[in-house]
């Protein structure tokens, strides 16, 4: 097959070491899918660890080699890493509600240990672990960065707590000598958000006109193409045992909706909902839909609790040490809107999965 340019980006600026045999976990998800496609486009021999029965939309029409397995199945991970020079462990249960909360922790902690230990024992020369900005501390004033102490009280829910624990395990392996770099993506947007992720769902809910009000909060938004290149640059230039926040622009939730409104013509929500009200509605929704009906609540309590403090961080270290690019977030939002529209998410032709495992 011809190797076309990834739809995640027009072009990337960094050079590549040489053609490598690479394993990407989570390649059926958002970041992992974009990453696997870009590595393949560059000429690498890319394997994707894929659970049986998972959608392979993100790697269809490519030469990416799917290897059936599961990060919780150590034997399948051992087989997948054999002969690989590099491993990108991107897979995670990225979800704010689950029928099986302990399963989220198993996937994010035990699954991570399986992949990283398998890579270490196989002698893989480069490993990048994808953590989250949720493990980065946020100061009372100024921007959070890689060295800001984390307040344990900010770890709301199973997802954040498990990702923090997994990151600590990864850093411990690096301290023991494993050539491993940790990256902490912020809130990426762009194409191939199949599930979608919580950030993609925010864009999708706006397109479906399901957002009547907004909270006074904010986040660091980034083009998924920049996150992809940040991963590759971390492999090339990152220092083992270091963390790199992969993000771009700190922006309020209202600003995001205003940008989406300007590019789509759809009205942005004008009512600012009180935080206490949304928290209360979220708990009620979790009881009715989550506990009684056993389905995903429309308002994730973990996400609402986390939104009390805007996630504003500095990405200066990744830009300075790795050379991570900073594409305008408007372009990333436009790509996300176009991708959701082109793939039938807005008009309902394509059914959305309830699962956000990536």
Secondary structure, 3 states (H helix, E strand, C coil): CCCCCCCCCCCCCCCCCCCCEEEEECCCCHHHHHHHHHHHHHCCEEEEEECCCCCCHHHCCCCCEEEECCCCCHHHHHHHHCCCCEEEECCCECCCCCCCHHHHHHHHHHHHHHHHHHHHHCCCCEEEEECCHHHCCCCCCCCECCCCCCCHHHCCHHHHHHHHHHHHHHHHHHHCCCCEEEEEECEEECCCCCCCCHHHHHHHHHHCCCCCEECCCEEEEEEHHHHHHHHHHHHHHCCCCCEEEECCEEEEHHHHHHHHHHHHCCCCCCEECCHHHHHHHHHHHHHHHHHHCCCCCCCCHHHHHHCCCCCCECCHHHHHHHCCCCCCHHHHHHHHHHHHHHCCCCCCCCCCCCCCEC
